Amino acid sequence: MSKQKKIKPQKQTKTSIVDAIYKKTDHLLKDIHSVSDLFFAEMFQALERGETIEIRGFGTFSVQFRKGRKGMRNPKTGELVDTAPHSVVVFRPGKILSAAVRPITEQEEPDAKK
């Protein structure tokens, strides 16, 4: 059996997405940054208020409450610890996004830089 090298997937950042939008439009880069900052700030505030954010075709962000648990073990030390009740953000992908990524079977090796 040949040993296959695991390929680390490429990462998109907010800056790289803003740059891609800038290249496809004739808007100023600072305006695109401002709009993206406002967009994420509004999402952040809505989730802080406990609201659900639905972006059709992409997915739904919502806040879910997790009950505290007692008697959990710290895997590193083996010490018993309790977790406090808290909320977490949950993302459920939409049908269009799910259908778009379903055919991906494994990460392809990125093209060699020239």
Summary of the structure (lengths in Angstrom):
residues: 114
radius of gyration: 20.4
end to end distance: 31.7
largest distance: 57.5
contacts: 186
relative contact order: 0.13
helix: 33%
strand: 25%
